[in-house]
Amino acid sequence: MRRGPCLSLDRFGGGLPARAGDSGDSEGRRRMLRALRQAAVGELTARQLQCVRLYYSKGMTMREAASSLGVSTSTVSRHLKKARARLRRVLEYGGFPGGSVW
């Protein structure tokens, strides 16, 4: 089974700093993170948001997330794919170069 690319905040826009003390546009990173959080809450379905939180924030595998939610692994995979697509569109619309990393 082919795994799609991961949603990683470090992959957005070439060279966004990982921490505020790093060189680069830390204000741009903060804006992007704020937009991503707002988009996640405002644009994703409740189930997509659950899957994103378990997989990306808690570091669970798809199988672990599926077990936790009582759904199949393919369902979690589908929700993550749709969530990434929605967040990508929102970030691109907001002027963040997120589309080129997927």
N, C-alpha and C positions, 0 to 999 in steps of 0.2 A: 504494500500500500504506500503510495507516494504521499509524503507529508508536505503540505503547503508551507510557505514562508511564515515565520513567526512575527507576531506583532511585538516589536521591541522598540522602546522609546529611544534607545541608543542608535537605532538605524534611521531615524528621521533626519532628513537634511544633513548633508555632509558636514560633519564637524561641529554639531551642537555639543557643547561641553557636558560632561557627565555630572559635574558638581559646580556650584557657584564660583568656587575659587579657580577653576580651570580657565584657560584662555579661550576666548570665543564670545559668542553672543548669549550670555546667560539670561538676559531679558527675553530674547527670542525663545529660548528653551522654556522659560516660565510661562510665556504666552501660549506656546504650543501645548504644554501640559495642562494648563487651565482650559484651553479649547477642547482638548481630548477628554478631560473629565466631564465637562459640560455636555459634550456630544454623547458620551457614553450614557449618561443619565437621561438625556433628552431624546436620543435617537434610537437607542437599542430597546428591544422588547425586554421584559423582565427575565425571561429565560436566557436570552443572549447575554444580558448583563451578569447573570449568575454564572454562566459558563466562562465568560471573560475573567471574572473575579477568581474563580476556582483555578483556572488554567494559568493565567498570567500573574495574578497577585499572590495566590497561595502556592503556586508551583506544582499543582497536581498534574498527573498525566490525564489524558482524555479518558482512559479507563477508570481512574480514580474519581474523576469528576462525574462521570456517568453513573458510577455506583452511588456516589453521594446524592445525586439528583434522582436516582431511580429511573434512569433512561438508558438507552443503548449508546455505545461509543460512537456510532455513526450519527446519532442525533446531536451529541455534543460537537462533533466535527462539523456538522452542517451549521449549527448555531454560531460556532466560532468563525466559520468562513463568511457567513452573512454579516456578522458583527464587524469583521475586518473590512469588508467591502463598504459598509455604511460609514465606518469611521474614516476610511480612506477618502470617501467622497466629501465628507464634512471638512476634513483637514485641507483637501485640495481647494475647496470652495473658500475656505478661510485664508488661503494664500500660503499654506505650509506645504513644502515639497515632499509630502508623504507618499504620493502615488508611485514615484520611481523606485521605491525600495521593495515593493511587492512584485 
